[in-house]
C-alpha cells in the first residue's frame, strides 16, 4: 500500500539535500521524525548493500516515537 505524505519546504530541502551533513533543528511536532523516516528510506533505496543506524536522544524516545513512526511509514522494512 502506497502512502502519500506532503512535505513542507524545509523537510523537502533536508531530505533531498546534497550536502554531506544535514540537520533538521526545529520545535516539537515540526516534522523532524517524518523527514528522518523518509530520508532513511531514501538511503536504503540508494545504498541497498550498506548498513544503517537509526538513533534517538533516549531509549524511551526511540521506542515510543522514532521506531514506531519509521515502521508506520516503512512497514515493508519490518522483519
C-alpha positions in Angstrom: 0.0 0.0 0.0 1.5 3.3 -1.0 1.3 6.3 1.3 1.2 10.0 0.3 3.0 12.4 2.5 3.0 16.1 1.9 6.3 17.7 2.9 6.8 21.3 3.8 9.6 23.3 2.2 12.2 22.6 4.9 11.5 18.9 5.1 11.9 18.7 1.3 15.2 20.6 1.4 16.6 18.4 4.1 15.5 15.1 2.5 16.9 15.9 -0.9 20.0 17.9 0.2 23.3 17.0 -1.5 25.5 18.1 1.4 27.2 15.5 3.5 25.9 16.8 6.8 22.3 18.0 7.1 20.4 18.9 10.3 16.8 19.5 10.9 16.6 21.6 14.0 13.0 22.6 14.9 10.4 22.5 17.7 8.1 19.8 18.9 5.9 18.2 16.2 7.5 20.2 13.4 8.1 17.1 11.2 11.6 16.1 12.1 10.8 12.4 12.7 8.8 12.1 9.5 11.5 13.7 7.5 14.1 11.5 9.1 12.0 8.4 8.3 11.7 9.4 4.6 15.4 10.3 4.4 16.3 6.9 5.9 14.1 5.1 3.3 15.8 7.1 0.6 19.2 6.0 1.8 18.1 2.3 1.9 16.9 2.6 -1.7 20.1 4.4 -2.8 22.5 2.1 -0.9 20.9 -1.3 -0.7 24.1 -3.2 0.3 25.1 -0.8 3.1 24.2 -0.9 6.8 22.4 2.0 8.5 21.6 3.1 12.0 18.6 4.8 13.5 19.2 6.7 16.7 17.3 9.0 19.1 18.2 11.1 22.1 17.0 8.5 24.6 15.9 4.9 24.5 12.3 6.0 25.5 12.1 8.3 22.5 13.5 5.6 20.2 10.8 3.1 21.4 7.8 5.4 21.8 8.3 7.8 18.8 11.2 7.2 16.4 10.8 3.4 15.6 7.0 3.3 15.6 6.9 6.2 13.1 9.7 4.7 11.0 7.8 1.4 10.7 4.5 3.1 10.1 6.0 4.8 7.1 8.2 1.9 6.0 6.2 -1.1 7.1 7.8 -3.3 4.4 11.2 -3.0 6.1 10.0 -4.5 9.4 11.0 -8.1 9.8 
